[in-house]
Amino acid sequence: MTPTTATDAAPTARRGAGQAVRAAAELSEWVTEGRLPPGTRLSEERLVTELGISRNTLREAFRVLAHDGLLVHRFNRGTFVAELTGADVRDVYRIRRLLEPTVVRALVPADADRLGALRAAVEEADEAVAELRWSDVGTANMHFHRGLVALAGSPRLDATMRRLAAELRLVFAVIDDPRRLYEPFVERNRHLYEMLVDGQYAEAGDYLEAYLADSEDAILRAFEEGSRR
């Protein structure tokens, strides 16, 4: 039997690390889509089957997401989806205000051909509103803002925004009246998209700053009301 060498082990380790990162991204997406509400206990047995990975790889993915604040490990109880606080909401919006308007203001006319993801998210929200699927309206809103940040062309910013979107979804899950929260921003997303189509990048950045301030206030009010119930 030929012994495993350090040279042989390195690609195997890299593959394992890559699988863990992909599994963490998939679980983060499930949080964003509302499939894993806050407080959910995660079953290792079920997830290794669904994700097609080993238990060790899954645990590494859990460590990645715990570092990001999306999961928490409770001794002798298991791993759970995190439950966020109002302070977490404020911190998420602090980052969003630094990030999203900056991306918008840096756009150039050539970027007008790269707005397809935003248009698709606006249409996704319209369809969900027509069918009164308010949770899906929230998902469409996430898609819109992730598409917005994706215009920067930075994988690192994409990863940051993916994590922020997942954290926000954990906040949305405790809100009793999602229609009251989401409905006003359907039209605001549409208006922002139209401003970008028209090349009004500086004005759109200012509009987005006010938008995010209003969004933070609305979410904090709704979150605090839901948390008291």
N, C-alpha and C positions, 0 to 999 in steps of 0.2 A: 504493500500500500504506500503510495507516494505521499509524503507529508506535505501539508499546506504551508506554503512560504508566505513571507510578508508581501511579496509581489502579487501572489494569488489572492491574498486576503483583502488587499486595498480595493480592487474593483467591487468585491462583494460588499464591503463596508459602504462604499459610495452608493451602490444600488439600494442598500437598506435605508440609508439616510434619505435618498431621493424618494423612496416609497413612503417614508414617514412624512416628509414634507407634502407630498401629494395627498396623503390621507388627511393631514391636518387641514389642507386647503378645502378638501371635500367636506369635512365636518364643519368648517367655518361657513361654507356655502349653505349647508343644511340649517345652521343657525340663522343666517340671513334670510332664508326662504321661509322661516317660521316652523321648520320641521322639528326643531329641538328647542322647546320653550325653556325659560329660566327655571332652574330647580330640577330639571330632568336628570334622573340617574342613568348613566350610560352603561349598557350591558356589553362587556367585552366579548362575550360569546356571540352575541348577535352581530356586533360590528365587524368582527374579524371575518364573518361569513359574508356580510353585505359588501365590505370593502375588498375582500379577497386578499387579505394580508395576514401576517403572523401576529400573534399576541404581543411579541416584543416590539414589532413595528408599530402596532396600535398604541402601546404604552409610550413610545417615543413621540407619536403624534399628540397624545394627551399632554405630554410635557411641554411640547411646543405651544399648544393652545392654553395651557395653564400659565405659561410665561406671558402670553398675550392678554391674559385676564379673562378669557372666555370660559375656561373650565376651572373648577376647584377640586382638590382631592381632600376627602374627609377621612381621617384615620379610622380604619375598621368598618367603613361604610361604603367607600367606593369613590368614583369620579362623577361629578355633577356639573351641569351647565350653570354658569355663574348667574347670580342675581345682582343687578347693578343698583347704584344709589344716585341721588340727585347730583352728588359731587362728580360721579362718573360722567353724567350727562354734560355737565359744564365743561369738563376736561375734553370730552369728545368734540364739543362745539368750538372750544378754543383752537383745537387743531384744524378743524374744518374751515374756520374763518381765516387761518393763515394759509391754507392750502388751496381751496377751491377758487376764490377770487383771483389768486395769483395765476393759476392755470388759465383762467378765462382771459385775463389781461394780456397774457403772453401769446395769445393766438394771433395768427396772420391770415390774410385773405385766402391763402392756399389751403387753409384748414377747413374751408367751407365744404369741401368734398369729403370730410371725415366725420360728418355729423349724423351718420346713419344710425348709430346706436342710440343717440338722443331721440331721434325721430321715432325709432321703434319703441322706446320706453314711454314716450308721450302717447303713442297709439295703444300700447299695452294698458296704460292707465285708463284711457277712454273706454276700452272694452270692459275693463273690470268695473268701472263706475256704472256703465250701462246695465250690468248684471248685478249691481249692488254687492260686489265681492270686495269689501273694503280692506280686508287683509292683503288681497292681491294688489290693491292700489298702493299699499305701503311697499310691497315688493317691487312694483314698477318704479316707485320713487327711488328706491335703492339702486335699481338698474340705471336710472337717469343720472344719478350723482356719481356712480362708479364710471359710467360712460364719459361723464364730464372730465373727471380726473385722468381717464385713459388718454385724453387728447394730449396730455403732456408727453406721452411716449416713454414713460419711465416705469419699468417693472417694479422698482422699489416703491414708487408712489402708488402704483396699483395695489401692491401688497398692503400698504398702509391703509388705503381706502377700503379694501376688502375687510380688514379687521375692524375699522370704525363702523362699517355698515352692519357687521355682525353684532357689535356691541349695541348699536342703536336698536336693532331688532329685539334684543333682550329687554330693552326699555319699553318698546311698543307692546310687548306681550302682556304687560300689567295694566294697560289702558283699556277701560271698559267701553269707550265709545270711539272706535277707530275712525268712523266717518267724520266726526267733528274735527279730528286731528288731521286727517289726510286730505279731505276734500278741498280746502282752500289752496293747497299746494299743487293740485292738478293743473289749474290754470296758470299758476306762477311758473311751473316747469315749462308749459307751452310758451309762455311769453319770453322766458329766458332763451329757449330754443330759437324762437323767431328773431330775437335780437342777435344771436350768433349767426344765423343765416344771413342777416342783413349786414354783418360785419361790424356791429356796434360793440366792440370788445371792451373798451374802457367803461362805457355806460353799463354794459352787462356785468362787469366786475362790481360796480357800485350797487347795482340792483341786487346782485347775489349777496353782498354784505348785509343789506337790509333784510333780505329774504331769510338768511341764516339766523339773524338776530330774532326775527319773528318766529321762526321755527323753534329755536331754543326755548323761547318764552312759552310757546304753546305746548311743547313737549314737557317742560318742567311742570306746568300747571296740571296737565293731564296725568302725568306720572305721579305727582304728589297726591292728587285726588284719588287715583287708583290704588296707591299704596296705603291710603288711610282706610280703605274699605276692607 
